[in-house]
Amino acid sequence: MSSTSIEEFRQEVRSWLEKNLPQELRVGSRKGLPKDSLRKWTEALVSRGWITPEWPTEYGGGGLDRKHAAALKAELKAIRAPMITSFGTMMLGPTLLEFGTDEQKQEFLPQISRHEVVWCQGYSEPGAGSDLASLQTRAVRDGDDYVITGQKIWTTGADKADWIFCLVRTDLAAPKHEGISFILFPMHQPGVEVSPLTLIDGSADFSQVFFDGARAQAKHVVGPVNGGWTIAKRLLQHERTTDGGSEGGITGAMKETLADFVKREVGVENGVLADPQLRQRLAQQEIEAKALKLTMRRAREEARAGQTARDIGSLGKYRWANMVQGEQNLAMLALGTQGLGWSGPGFEDTHLERTRAWLTTRADSIWGGTNEVQLNVIAKRVLEIPE
Ligand SMILES: Cc1cc2nc3c(=O)[nH]c(=O)nc-3n(C[C@H](O)[C@H](O)[C@H](O)COP(=O)(O)OP(=O)(O)OC[C@H]3O[C@@H](n4cnc5c(N)ncnc54)[C@H](O)[C@@H]3O)c2cc1C
């Protein structure tokens, strides 16, 4: 692919998008998109390997180098194409590429890049969230299998998942970070029970998952047995860089930009937002978003050039969470009492959508490690402050 110049490649992508991306999908990654169009769009991406553009073609990826992949992403973003992402593409896949055996890569990566298998993440437990290494779910060897007993919580998408990547304790006597393994197993089997939980925004995408004698094949342990903590941390780095550095979080998924929304709600006088205080806040919000984007781009360039080995994922995740919460707080200020609706008459759909988005963003400073945990990581690994 590097034989095609970036400009030629961009042209190729643009004409491909004209042919393959239906008009009704050019609205960003939103809920409720027409299923048929979305399926065809997914198939088109899969046929080019563009769900996972940087993965090798032998695993169903696009085989693009970093620059071509970035050009593709920019074109997709410019046309507001819905992104097809998952736990598989963003977290498990990159982790398997680094730590998986050849057999594991062959077995799992092509299914992920073809968007055929849905994965969920079995990390958190009722007594192990921020202090993840305290997890108690056990896996005991039985012939070629492990037998798993315990409980996970806040497992996003568990009710729809085919497989789980899961942290389990395989050595009870070892110090807590040294007795953990990272294992993969199917969700649809006896001994796995999923119980959905409803969150503050009314969504029920999360579950408690109970294991009582569930089975995993021993060959599906990723990395060394009892050496899962290293794999778990690496996967978390991928999770934390998923959103850090994106320009406008949830606003990208809404019908209109934050600025347009605030202008519509508050009104415009002499070409500027009518309320001077909100005008200031909106400007500040946009500056934050641009500064974060540029900082993350600079940090990524530095990391690629080998100028720093520091883990900047936590920094991006922390600032990003604050930014998206700030965006939705601002939207609520613009809405006033119209932001208090939940359902029913008296509220426009766009108002209700914003209220729920505001509630949804409360979770952004919790998932993937809370803001306080990110600050601890930044102190230790970025600023290198001694404990
Ligand atoms: C939307 C969403 C999706 C999620 N999806 C998944 C998923 O798919 N899979 C999964 O495994 N988990 C998932 N989680 C769980 C998430 O990882 C945990 O909620 C998170 O790690 C915090 O753990 P906890 O809820 O047990 O809170 P706790 O760890 O009990 O923390 C409670 C409070 O104490 C603070 N705190 C704790 N320790 C420290 C410390 N050392 N220093 C300073 N403050 C501290 C925290 O910041 C927090 O404010 C999800 C959570 C959310 C909100």
The ligand as an SDF file (V2000), in Angstrom:
LIG
                    3D

 53 58  0  0  0  0  0  0  0  0999 V2000
  -19.8810    2.7700   31.5050 C   0  0  0  0  0  0  0  0  0  0  0  0
  -19.0320    1.7470   32.1770 C   0  0  0  0  0  0  0  0  0  0  0  0
  -18.6380    0.6190   31.4780 C   0  0  0  0  0  0  0  0  0  0  0  0
  -17.8690   -0.3550   32.1130 C   0  0  0  0  0  0  0  0  0  0  0  0
  -17.5600   -1.4790   31.3850 N   0  0  0  0  0  0  0  0  0  0  0  0
  -16.8300   -2.4410   31.9810 C   0  0  0  0  0  0  0  0  0  0  0  0
  -16.5510   -3.6530   31.2820 C   0  0  0  0  0  0  0  0  0  0  0  0
  -16.9890   -3.8600   30.1480 O   0  0  0  0  0  0  0  0  0  0  0  0
  -15.8170   -4.5950   31.8980 N   0  0  0  0  0  0  0  0  0  0  0  0
  -15.3260   -4.4180   33.1590 C   0  0  0  0  0  0  0  0  0  0  0  0
  -14.6430   -5.3030   33.6370 O   0  0  0  0  0  0  0  0  0  0  0  0
  -15.5910   -3.2950   33.8600 N   0  0  0  0  0  0  0  0  0  0  0  0
  -16.3420   -2.3030   33.2990 C   0  0  0  0  0  0  0  0  0  0  0  0
  -16.6460   -1.1560   34.0010 N   0  0  0  0  0  0  0  0  0  0  0  0
  -16.2270   -1.0490   35.3970 C   0  0  0  0  0  0  0  0  0  0  0  0
  -15.1380   -0.0230   35.6540 C   0  0  0  0  0  0  0  0  0  0  0  0
  -13.8990   -0.4710   35.1680 O   0  0  0  0  0  0  0  0  0  0  0  0
  -15.1000    0.2220   37.1650 C   0  0  0  0  0  0  0  0  0  0  0  0
  -16.3430    0.7840   37.5380 O   0  0  0  0  0  0  0  0  0  0  0  0
  -13.9790    1.1600   37.5690 C   0  0  0  0  0  0  0  0  0  0  0  0
  -12.7340    0.5510   37.3870 O   0  0  0  0  0  0  0  0  0  0  0  0
  -14.1180    1.6170   39.0340 C   0  0  0  0  0  0  0  0  0  0  0  0
  -14.2730    0.5320   39.8850 O   0  0  0  0  0  0  0  0  0  0  0  0
  -15.4520    0.5030   40.9810 P   0  0  0  0  0  0  0  0  0  0  0  0
  -16.7250    0.8250   40.2620 O   0  0  0  0  0  0  0  0  0  0  0  0
  -15.3530   -0.7840   41.7090 O   0  0  0  0  0  0  0  0  0  0  0  0
  -15.1680    1.7250   41.9470 O   0  0  0  0  0  0  0  0  0  0  0  0
  -14.1640    1.7280   43.1890 P   0  0  0  0  0  0  0  0  0  0  0  0
  -12.8650    1.1410   42.7840 O   0  0  0  0  0  0  0  0  0  0  0  0
  -14.8570    1.1300   44.3660 O   0  0  0  0  0  0  0  0  0  0  0  0
  -13.9570    3.2610   43.4260 O   0  0  0  0  0  0  0  0  0  0  0  0
  -14.8600    4.0710   44.1980 C   0  0  0  0  0  0  0  0  0  0  0  0
  -14.2680    5.4730   44.3210 C   0  0  0  0  0  0  0  0  0  0  0  0
  -13.0120    5.4130   45.0320 O   0  0  0  0  0  0  0  0  0  0  0  0
  -11.9830    6.0460   44.2820 C   0  0  0  0  0  0  0  0  0  0  0  0
  -10.7170    5.3330   44.4420 N   0  0  0  0  0  0  0  0  0  0  0  0
  -10.5360    4.0000   44.5030 C   0  0  0  0  0  0  0  0  0  0  0  0
   -9.2360    3.6910   44.6230 N   0  0  0  0  0  0  0  0  0  0  0  0
   -8.5590    4.8760   44.6650 C   0  0  0  0  0  0  0  0  0  0  0  0
   -7.1770    5.2370   44.7850 C   0  0  0  0  0  0  0  0  0  0  0  0
   -6.2100    4.3130   44.8930 N   0  0  0  0  0  0  0  0  0  0  0  0
   -6.8410    6.5460   44.7660 N   0  0  0  0  0  0  0  0  0  0  0  0
   -7.8240    7.5100   44.6600 C   0  0  0  0  0  0  0  0  0  0  0  0
   -9.1530    7.2180   44.5620 N   0  0  0  0  0  0  0  0  0  0  0  0
   -9.5090    5.9380   44.5600 C   0  0  0  0  0  0  0  0  0  0  0  0
  -12.4580    5.9280   42.8330 C   0  0  0  0  0  0  0  0  0  0  0  0
  -11.8540    6.9200   42.0170 O   0  0  0  0  0  0  0  0  0  0  0  0
  -13.9490    6.1000   42.9720 C   0  0  0  0  0  0  0  0  0  0  0  0
  -14.2740    7.4790   43.0200 O   0  0  0  0  0  0  0  0  0  0  0  0
  -17.4380   -0.1790   33.4250 C   0  0  0  0  0  0  0  0  0  0  0  0
  -17.8280    0.9560   34.1360 C   0  0  0  0  0  0  0  0  0  0  0  0
  -18.6360    1.8990   33.5350 C   0  0  0  0  0  0  0  0  0  0  0  0
  -19.0660    3.1090   34.3230 C   0  0  0  0  0  0  0  0  0  0  0  0
  1  2  1  0
  2  3  1  0
  2 52  2  0
  3  4  2  0
  4  5  1  0
  4 50  1  0
  5  6  2  0
  6  7  1  0
  6 13  1  0
  7  8  2  0
  7  9  1  0
  9 10  1  0
 10 11  2  0
 10 12  1  0
 12 13  2  0
 13 14  1  0
 14 15  1  0
 14 50  1  0
 15 16  1  0
 16 17  1  0
 16 18  1  0
 18 19  1  0
 18 20  1  0
 20 21  1  0
 20 22  1  0
 22 23  1  0
 23 24  1  0
 24 25  2  0
 24 26  1  0
 24 27  1  0
 27 28  1  0
 28 29  2  0
 28 30  1  0
 28 31  1  0
 31 32  1  0
 32 33  1  0
 33 34  1  0
 33 48  1  0
 34 35  1  0
 35 36  1  0
 35 46  1  0
 36 37  1  0
 36 45  1  0
 37 38  2  0
 38 39  1  0
 39 40  1  0
 39 45  2  0
 40 41  1  0
 40 42  2  0
 42 43  1  0
 43 44  2  0
 44 45  1  0
 46 47  1  0
 46 48  1  0
 48 49  1  0
 50 51  2  0
 51 52  1  0
 52 53  1  0
M  END
$$$$
